[in-house]
Amino acid sequence: MAIKSSPAPLAISEIVTEFGDDAGGTDSLSEYYRGGANVNDVTTNSNIPTTGVIDIGDFYGTGNAIVANASAGTNVDIAPAFASPDTWTNSIAKLFVIASPIQIVGNNVALTVPSNMAGTLDIQNAGNIIGIRGTAGAAGSGGAGGAGGAAGAAISIQKAGVSINNSGTISGGGGGGGGGAAAAPGTSTTNFSSTNYTGSPTSGRGWNQGWGPGGGAQSPNGFYDDVVYGPAGGPNTTSLSQTSPPGTGTMSRGNPLGDPGPPPAHTKRYNIASGSYTTATAGAAGGAGGTGYGFDGSNVVAATSGASGASPGGGDGGDGGAAGAAGSAGDTTSPGFSGGAAGAAGNAVTSPGAVNYTVSNTGTINGTQG
């Protein structure tokens, strides 16, 4: 129960009742400096001096805080630490102490102050509170690179009345790097020399010239290992263009096999003099993005660099972000595809817009306080 407010008279006995008397014996205000043996150094007691002149009037509205000590953990909700006695929903001062080298990490948010809190809460951190890292964007393979994953926050505050006194480390995760884009697709050309007629369309190799009844010539077609040329032209045609799969290859007609001439309907066969065919090839793959700094589900890991794109022309992956920083976007190829977007940084401290909190820092804070 907090000490009453001014201007009601206040006796030193009321201060002793609230804060206790660690030393015993005669009571003196000099035993009740903030941060000493009896009085917690929390926001509720900010009017009480730590040294020097101290007056009984400094104690109006102050109170002894209920203290809970943190243990290392993942996705820590502070409320259960004050469940016995049930002080979380009571309007009293609360103090949550994270000693060095305790580490609190999260698969999304490492440490949460839920919205059903009453009273005030001071978080005194000398340990490490670290959000989840952003994952790497996938390498572009025949297309755009994948987006880097967003990182998680270190602390989420869902209720006003919270102050943070940090002498340790509070770090949002680093965003993942975007994947590099694949290079533009291309073509591959295969040349072949003279070949005897063998097999049958379309898996064989040869040239066919169709003749209709009475000697009517039909358009010729060529075939070479499942690549089709023509049909086009007539009996005097000696070169055909590739038609299936689509490409820019050509085939030249070779010597005839001596099949009989007109008038009966028949097919006249020819060897192949030479030719080529083209096939579509995917562009070189891009590089995967780097992972951001932060908790990876098992350990806290450093940010990694994006991988180089494959040669020729694959875009490099973006680097993972440092603690509390966004990753880098993957490289875009030209002509080609887009690199993956950078993963967003995780906040050091986050809260809804209407929830205010205060931070005092002598340690390290990485990331936005929003």
C-alpha positions in Angstrom: 0.0 0.0 0.0 1.5 3.4 -1.0 2.0 6.2 1.5 -0.7 8.8 1.5 -0.5 12.0 -0.5 0.1 15.5 0.7 -1.0 17.6 2.6 -2.1 15.1 5.2 0.4 14.9 8.1 3.0 12.2 7.7 5.0 10.5 10.5 8.3 8.6 10.2 6.5 5.6 11.7 4.3 5.4 8.6 7.5 5.4 6.5 9.0 2.6 8.6 5.7 0.6 8.3 5.8 0.9 4.5 9.4 0.3 3.8 10.5 -1.8 6.8 13.7 -1.3 8.9 16.6 -3.4 7.7 19.0 -2.1 10.4 16.6 -2.0 13.3 17.1 0.3 16.3 16.3 4.0 16.3 14.5 5.2 13.2 16.0 7.9 11.0 15.3 9.3 7.6 18.9 8.6 6.6 18.0 4.9 6.5 15.5 5.6 3.7 17.5 6.9 0.8 16.3 5.6 -2.6 18.3 2.6 -3.7 19.4 1.9 -0.1 18.6 -1.1 2.1 15.0 -0.2 2.6 13.7 1.8 -0.4 13.6 0.4 -3.9 15.0 2.6 -6.7 11.8 2.6 -8.8 9.8 5.3 -10.5 7.2 5.5 -7.7 10.0 6.6 -5.4 11.7 9.0 -7.7 11.1 12.0 -5.3 13.2 10.3 -2.6 16.8 11.4 -2.9 19.7 8.9 -3.1 22.1 11.1 -1.0 22.2 14.4 0.7 19.3 16.3 2.2 16.2 14.2 2.8 12.8 15.4 4.1 9.7 13.6 5.3 7.8 15.4 2.6 9.8 13.5 0.0 7.9 10.3 0.9 4.3 11.4 0.0 2.9 9.0 -2.6 5.8 6.6 -2.5 5.7 2.9 -1.7 7.6 -0.3 -1.2 7.8 -2.2 -4.5 7.1 -5.9 -4.9 10.2 -7.5 -6.4 10.4 -10.4 -8.8 13.7 -11.7 -10.1 13.9 -13.0 -13.7 15.2 -16.3 -14.9 16.6 -16.9 -18.4 13.8 -17.8 -20.8 12.1 -17.6 -24.2 8.9 -15.6 -24.9 8.7 -14.4 -21.3 5.4 -12.9 -20.0 6.1 -10.8 -16.9 2.7 -11.3 -15.3 3.2 -14.8 -13.8 6.3 -13.5 -12.0 3.9 -11.5 -9.8 1.2 -14.1 -9.5 2.0 -15.1 -5.9 1.0 -13.0 -4.1 -1.4 -11.8 -6.8 0.1 -8.3 -7.3 0.0 -8.0 -11.1 -3.6 -6.6 -11.2 -3.2 -4.6 -7.9 -2.3 -0.9 -8.0 1.1 -1.2 -6.3 4.6 -0.7 -7.4 6.3 -3.7 -9.0 10.0 -4.2 -9.7 11.3 -6.8 -12.2 15.0 -7.5 -12.0 17.0 -9.1 -14.8 20.5 -9.6 -13.4 23.6 -10.2 -15.5 24.2 -12.5 -17.3 20.6 -13.6 -17.6 19.4 -13.8 -21.3 15.8 -13.5 -22.4 15.0 -14.3 -26.0 11.9 -14.7 -28.2 10.5 -16.4 -31.2 8.6 -13.2 -31.9 8.8 -10.9 -28.8 11.3 -11.7 -26.1 9.7 -10.0 -23.1 6.0 -8.9 -22.8 4.2 -6.6 -20.3 0.5 -7.6 -20.8 -2.3 -5.1 -20.8 -4.0 -6.3 -17.5 -1.3 -4.8 -15.3 -2.4 -2.3 -12.6 -0.1 0.0 -10.7 3.5 0.6 -11.9 6.3 -1.6 -13.1 10.0 -0.9 -13.2 12.1 -3.2 -15.3 15.8 -3.1 -14.2 17.8 -4.9 -16.8 21.5 -5.8 -16.5 21.2 -8.9 -18.7 20.3 -9.3 -22.4 16.9 -9.1 -24.0 17.0 -10.1 -27.7 14.3 -10.5 -30.3 14.1 -13.0 -33.1 16.2 -12.7 -36.3 14.8 -12.1 -39.7 15.1 -15.1 -42.1 17.0 -15.0 -45.4 15.2 -14.3 -48.6 15.3 -17.2 -51.1 17.6 -17.0 -54.1 15.9 -16.2 -57.3 15.7 -19.3 -59.6 14.2 -18.4 -62.9 12.5 -15.4 -61.4 12.6 -12.8 -58.6 14.4 -13.2 -55.3 12.4 -13.9 -52.2 11.8 -11.2 -49.5 13.8 -11.2 -46.3 11.9 -12.0 -43.1 11.0 -9.3 -40.6 12.7 -9.5 -37.2 11.0 -9.5 -33.8 11.0 -7.0 -30.9 12.9 -7.4 -27.7 10.2 -5.9 -25.4 6.5 -5.3 -25.9 4.7 -3.0 -23.5 0.9 -3.2 -23.6 0.1 -1.0 -20.6 1.1 2.4 -19.4 3.0 2.8 -16.1 6.2 1.0 -17.1 9.7 2.3 -16.8 12.9 0.6 -18.1 16.3 1.2 -16.4 18.8 -0.5 -18.7 22.4 -1.2 -17.9 22.6 -4.3 -20.0 21.6 -4.9 -23.6 18.2 -4.6 -25.3 18.2 -5.6 -29.0 15.5 -6.0 -31.6 16.3 -8.6 -34.2 18.0 -7.8 -37.5 15.9 -8.1 -40.6 16.7 -10.8 -43.2 18.4 -9.9 -46.5 16.4 -10.2 -49.7 17.3 -12.9 -52.2 19.1 -11.9 -55.4 17.2 -12.1 -58.7 18.0 -14.7 -61.3 19.5 -13.5 -64.6 17.3 -13.2 -67.7 16.7 -16.5 -69.5 18.7 -17.3 -72.6 19.2 -19.9 -75.3 21.7 -22.7 -75.9 22.7 -23.7 -79.5 23.7 -27.2 -80.5 25.2 -27.8 -83.9 25.3 -31.2 -85.7 27.0 -32.4 -88.9 25.9 -34.8 -91.6 23.7 -37.6 -90.4 22.2 -40.7 -92.1 18.4 -41.2 -92.0 17.5 -43.3 -89.0 14.4 -44.0 -87.0 11.2 -42.2 -87.6 9.6 -38.8 -86.7 10.0 -37.3 -84.3 12.6 -39.1 -82.3 14.7 -40.3 -85.2 16.9 -38.2 -87.5 16.1 -37.4 -91.2 14.2 -35.4 -93.8 10.8 -36.4 -95.3 9.4 -35.1 -98.6 5.7 -36.2 -99.0 4.2 -36.8 -102.5 0.5 -37.0 -103.0 -1.4 -39.0 -105.6 -0.3 -38.4 -109.1 2.9 -36.8 -108.0 1.6 -33.8 -106.1 4.4 -32.5 -103.9 3.8 -31.8 -100.2 5.8 -29.6 -97.9 8.9 -31.3 -96.4 9.7 -31.7 -92.7 12.9 -32.6 -90.8 13.4 -34.2 -87.4 16.4 -34.6 -85.1 16.1 -36.2 -81.7 12.7 -34.8 -80.9 13.4 -31.4 -82.5 11.1 -30.7 -85.5 11.8 -28.5 -88.6 9.1 -27.3 -90.9 6.9 -28.4 -92.6 7.5 -25.6 -95.2 8.2 -25.1 -98.9 8.0 -27.7 -101.6 10.2 -30.4 -103.3 13.0 -27.9 -104.1 13.3 -26.7 -100.5 16.8 -27.6 -99.1 16.7 -25.8 -95.7 14.1 -25.8 -93.0 13.7 -23.7 -89.8 13.2 -25.1 -86.3 9.5 -25.1 -85.3 9.2 -27.4 -82.2 10.3 -26.6 -79.6 10.4 -23.0 -80.8 13.9 -21.9 -81.7 16.2 -20.5 -84.3 17.9 -23.7 -85.5 18.0 -24.8 -89.1 18.4 -28.1 -91.0 19.9 -28.6 -94.5 18.8 -31.5 -96.7 21.3 -34.2 -97.6 21.3 -37.0 -100.2 18.2 -38.9 -101.1 17.8 -42.6 -100.0 16.6 -43.6 -103.5 12.9 -44.0 -102.7 10.8 -44.4 -105.9 9.4 -41.3 -107.6 5.8 -40.4 -108.6 3.0 -41.1 -109.4 2.0 -43.2 -106.4 1.5 -41.4 -103.1 4.7 -41.9 -101.0 7.3 -40.4 -98.8 10.7 -39.6 -100.2 13.5 -39.8 -97.6 16.7 -37.8 -97.4 19.8 -37.8 -95.1 20.7 -34.7 -93.2 23.6 -32.5 -94.5 24.0 -30.4 -91.3 22.0 -28.4 -88.9 21.5 -26.8 -85.4 18.8 -26.5 -82.8 18.3 -24.1 -79.9 16.8 -24.7 -76.5 15.7 -22.2 -73.8 17.9 -22.0 -70.7 17.0 -20.4 -67.4 19.1 -17.5 -66.3 21.8 -18.1 -63.7 20.3 -18.2 -60.2 20.6 -15.3 -57.7 22.2 -15.6 -54.3 20.3 -16.2 -51.1 19.9 -13.4 -48.7 21.7 -13.3 -45.3 20.0 -13.9 -42.0 19.7 -11.1 -39.5 21.1 -10.9 -36.0 19.0 -12.4 -33.2 17.5 -15.5 -31.8 17.1 -18.3 -34.3 15.0 -20.7 -32.2 18.0 -22.2 -30.4 20.8 -19.6 -30.1 21.5 -15.9 -30.6 23.4 -15.6 -33.9 25.2 -12.9 -35.7 24.0 -11.4 -39.0 25.3 -13.1 -42.1 26.2 -11.7 -45.6 24.1 -12.5 -48.6 25.4 -15.1 -51.1 26.8 -14.2 -54.5 24.7 -14.9 -57.5 25.6 -17.6 -59.9 27.6 -16.8 -63.0 26.7 -15.3 -65.4 24.5 -12.6 -64.2 22.7 -13.8 -61.1 22.1 -11.0 -58.6 23.7 -11.1 -55.2 21.6 -11.7 -52.1 21.2 -8.8 -49.6 23.0 -8.8 -46.2 21.2 -9.6 -43.0 20.6 -6.7 -40.7 22.6 -6.1 -37.5 20.9 -5.9 -34.1 17.8 -3.7 -34.5 18.6 -2.9 -38.1 16.8 -3.8 -41.4 18.4 -6.2 -43.8 19.4 -5.2 -47.4 17.4 -5.8 -50.5 18.7 -8.4 -53.0 20.2 -7.3 -56.3 18.0 -6.8 -59.3 19.3 -8.1 -62.6 18.9 -6.1 -65.8 17.4 -7.3 -68.0 15.8 -9.9 -65.7 14.0 -10.0 -62.5 13.6 -8.0 -59.2 15.6 -8.7 -56.1 13.8 -9.6 -52.9 12.7 -6.9 -50.5 14.7 -6.3 -47.3 13.3 -7.7 -44.0 12.2 -5.1 -41.5 14.2 -4.5 -38.3 12.8 -5.6 -34.9 12.1 -2.8 -32.4 14.0 -2.7 -29.1 10.8 -1.6 -27.4 7.3 -1.6 -29.0 3.9 -0.5 -27.7 0.5 0.5 -28.9 0.2 4.2 -29.8 -1.7 5.2 -26.6 0.7 3.4 -24.2 3.6 5.5 -22.9 6.7 4.3 -21.1 10.0 5.7 -20.0 13.6 4.5 -20.6 16.8 5.3 -18.7 19.8 3.8 -20.4 23.5 3.4 -19.4 23.9 0.2 -21.4 23.2 -0.7 -25.0 19.9 -0.4 -26.9 19.7 -1.6 -30.5 16.6 -0.8 -32.5 13.7 1.7 -32.5 11.7 2.5 -29.4 8.2 2.9 -30.7 
